[in-house]
Amino acid sequence: MSRSYDIIIIGGGIGGSAAALRAVQYNLNVCWFYGDKQTSKASRSRWIYNIDNMVGFHAGIVKGELLKSFKSPDDDDFRKKINETHVHISGTAILNNTRERIESDYSDIIDIIDKAAVSAGREGEHFLISDGEFEARSEYVIFATGVMDKQPHVLKKQGEEIVDSTKWIYPFANRETFLYCIRCEGHLTREDSVAVIGSGKTAEQLSFMLYERYGIPVIILTNGEELDSDDDTKKLLSEYGISVHTQRITDAVGEKGGQLRKLVLADGEEVEVKFALVALGLHKVYNDLLIQLGAKLADEGLSEEIRHVKVNKKSETSVPNLFAVGDMAKRDDEIVMKQIYTAQEYAVRSVDSIDYRIRSKKRKIILEKIGDNSQ
């Protein structure tokens, strides 16, 4: 089965959702490969427990609006409950709400495919994107398939067996005490101690940033690796009082609700921290289909699976009319910012570019017809 669309969007995270919403608001006919349960687990957006670094996205707004609606003395108990309740504005909540809005108001001009796109090709000016059964065709495609961070392995005893796995950190990552973005989440550590997990220059630089911004105790855990530092780095580590521990992590201990309390090392040392910032680099950039379509990659010298997709200031790849937005994209001229609000901005810019090209083609056809009729 095959069908043509004005635009194809691939990815159900923040970038893909923002692109889909703006595209239907522009009255474009859209095919949105939203993905399945497996692909959704790979979305950074769904790991965000509380969004509190964006203007307008805060629990206080929700609670404030509710309190305005319940002003009578009879509502005192209800008002008390509202004030005592923490409202989570999570990545998942935003994604689900965006999809609900699209399905409610624009179902006549969008097909949402709850499967992952698995192949991509070209036929003349059209891109062909398939989930293995259904094929979508369009001159314009936006990829927002994102990346996956490398997770720290914890060497923990389970019964009589030692299990070397990343699963031990999931309860904390899902409650935002294992952190992945210093721009989005670094401010959460401002009054507490924090462990930076990593052994490369990124881990060193992030530890400096946390100390310089917040003046908090910072510990680097290399998790079995050696920290290769130059003389200036060693001087700063010493000046800032940042200690480095090379032992493997054997346990992550927390409290009810996912609050981290300490990380236990193989030599028995207990590192008491409320947050851990993961700085291990990328496990995967979901660039497979873009490679199939001939898009050029950035990060020469790295393995293909962790190379970003090269884009210009419009988020367009080296292949005309093929766009990549969000964490997977990289530019030569400036840094592509990696936050929710910038992912939305890049996505909307891409849709704006596509909408302009579609409208320009329509105008050209109309003007050519008018010219033919006047002769």
Secondary structure, DSSP 8 states (H G I E B T S, - for coil): -EEE-SEEEE-SSHHHHHHHHHHHHTT--EEEE---HHHHTT-GGGG-S---SSTT--HHHHHHHHHHH--SGGGHHHHHHHHH------HHHHHHHHHHHHHHHHTTSEEEE-S---EEEEETTEEEEESSS-EEEES-EEE---EEE----EEEEETTEEEEESGGGHHHHTTTSEE--HHHHGGGGTTS-EEEE-SSHHHHHHHHHHHHHH---EEEE-TT------HHHHHHHHHHT-EEE-S-EEEEEE-TTS-EEEEEETTS-EEE-SEEEE---EEEE--HHHHHTT--BSSTTS-GGG--EE--TTSB-SSTTEEE-GGGEE-SSS----SHHHHHHHHHHHHHHHHHHHHHHHHHHHHHHHHHHH-
